[in-house]
C-alpha cells in the first residue's frame, strides 16, 4: 500500500547520511496525480534521523505536515539552513509551521 511504499523510500534515502543537499521532486505523470513523498513522521520521516549534515532541503508536492513533524525537522536536521517547499496545503496551518522553522534560523520558501 502507499504507506509501505513511503517507508521503503525513506529507508532507501536513509543510507545517504552525509548528504548536505536533498531535492525530492515529483513529476506528475498525469494531471490527476498528486502522489509525492509524504514528509510526516507517520509515513517514515523518522528514518532520516541520521541526516546530520543536511543543510538544504527542497521538495515539491502537497504536504500536510504537523507541528510535531516540523519540530522533528528542526531538532534532527540541526545544520538545516534552507527549506524550499510547501509544508501544508492549508494557509492557516502553514504559518505556525513556518514560524517554528524560522525561529530556529531556517529560511523557508514556499512559493509565496
Backbone torsions as a table, in degrees:
resi	resn	phi	psi	omega
1	UNK	NA	176.8	-173.1
2	UNK	-63.1	-42.3	-180.0
3	UNK	-63.2	-41.1	177.7
4	UNK	-62.5	-39.0	177.5
5	UNK	-63.6	-40.7	178.6
6	UNK	-60.3	-48.1	179.8
7	UNK	-59.3	-40.2	-179.9
8	UNK	-64.9	-41.2	178.0
9	UNK	-64.0	-47.2	178.2
10	UNK	-59.6	-40.0	179.6
11	UNK	-61.9	-42.9	179.3
12	UNK	-67.8	-39.9	177.9
13	UNK	-65.7	-32.6	-172.5
14	UNK	-61.8	-19.4	-179.6
15	UNK	-75.5	-13.2	-178.2
16	UNK	-91.6	59.0	-171.3
17	UNK	-66.0	-22.6	-176.8
18	UNK	-94.1	4.5	-177.8
19	UNK	-64.0	135.9	177.8
20	UNK	-102.8	-25.8	179.7
21	UNK	-132.4	133.5	-178.9
22	UNK	-135.0	127.3	177.1
23	UNK	-121.8	122.5	177.5
24	UNK	-115.1	106.2	-178.9
25	UNK	-111.2	144.5	177.8
26	UNK	-119.8	115.5	175.5
27	UNK	-93.1	118.6	-178.7
28	UNK	-71.4	131.1	179.4
29	UNK	-83.8	-23.5	173.1
30	UNK	-149.6	163.8	-172.7
31	UNK	-62.0	-24.9	-177.7
32	UNK	-84.8	-17.2	-175.3
33	UNK	-73.5	128.6	176.6
34	UNK	-127.6	10.7	-177.7
35	UNK	-75.4	131.9	175.9
36	UNK	-149.5	173.3	178.9
37	UNK	-64.3	124.2	-177.8
38	UNK	-84.0	110.7	-174.2
39	UNK	-89.1	62.4	177.2
40	UNK	-130.2	153.6	179.2
41	UNK	-59.1	-39.5	-178.5
42	UNK	-65.3	-16.6	179.3
43	UNK	-100.8	0.1	176.1
44	UNK	115.2	4.5	-179.7
45	UNK	-52.2	-35.2	-179.0
46	UNK	-57.8	-19.9	178.3
47	UNK	-67.7	-14.5	178.9
48	UNK	-91.9	14.6	-176.9
49	UNK	-57.3	-25.5	-178.5
50	UNK	-81.6	2.5	-178.9
51	UNK	-77.6	64.8	-174.9
52	UNK	-71.2	-19.3	-176.0
53	UNK	-99.0	-3.1	-173.4
54	UNK	-62.8	122.2	-179.5
55	UNK	-112.6	-31.6	-178.2
56	UNK	-135.3	136.6	-177.7
57	UNK	-138.7	123.1	178.9
58	UNK	-120.6	141.0	174.7
59	UNK	-150.4	156.3	174.8
60	UNK	-122.0	159.6	176.3
61	UNK	111.8	158.2	-179.5
62	UNK	-74.5	119.7	178.1
63	UNK	-110.1	159.3	176.5
64	UNK	-137.4	54.6	-178.0
65	UNK	-69.1	155.1	178.5
66	UNK	-109.4	171.8	174.4
67	UNK	-59.0	-38.9	178.1
68	UNK	-59.5	-44.0	179.2
69	UNK	-61.9	-44.7	-177.1
70	UNK	-69.0	-39.6	175.0
71	UNK	-62.4	-39.9	177.8
72	UNK	-60.5	-46.4	177.0
73	UNK	-51.9	-53.3	-175.7
74	UNK	-64.9	-37.1	-177.6
75	UNK	-78.9	-29.3	-176.0
76	UNK	-98.3	-28.5	177.4
77	UNK	-103.1	70.2	-171.9
78	UNK	-64.2	-22.3	179.4
79	UNK	-94.8	-2.0	-177.6
80	UNK	-61.6	126.2	-179.7
81	UNK	-115.7	-25.4	-176.7
82	UNK	-143.1	133.1	176.1
83	UNK	-128.6	128.6	179.5
84	UNK	-123.7	113.9	-179.3
85	UNK	157.4	161.2	-177.9
86	UNK	-89.7	112.9	-175.9
87	UNK	-68.5	-29.6	-179.0
88	UNK	-154.1	147.4	-179.5
89	UNK	-76.4	-22.8	-178.0
90	UNK	-92.6	120.4	-177.5
91	UNK	-57.6	-38.2	-178.4
92	UNK	-67.8	-31.4	178.2
93	UNK	-83.8	-32.5	-176.7
94	UNK	-59.8	-45.9	-174.3
95	UNK	-57.6	-52.0	179.0
96	UNK	-61.7	-30.8	177.6
97	UNK	-65.7	-46.1	178.4
98	UNK	-62.8	-39.4	-178.9
99	UNK	-60.1	-40.7	179.0
100	UNK	-58.1	-45.2	-177.2
101	UNK	-71.5	-44.1	-178.6
102	UNK	-65.8	-32.6	175.8
103	UNK	-64.8	-23.3	178.4
104	UNK	-93.9	7.8	178.1
105	UNK	83.7	18.0	179.5
106	UNK	-102.5	119.7	177.1
107	UNK	-77.3	141.0	-177.6
108	UNK	-124.6	124.8	174.9
109	UNK	-117.7	120.4	-178.9
110	UNK	-119.5	15.6	178.3
111	UNK	90.7	-6.3	178.9
112	UNK	-105.4	NA	NA
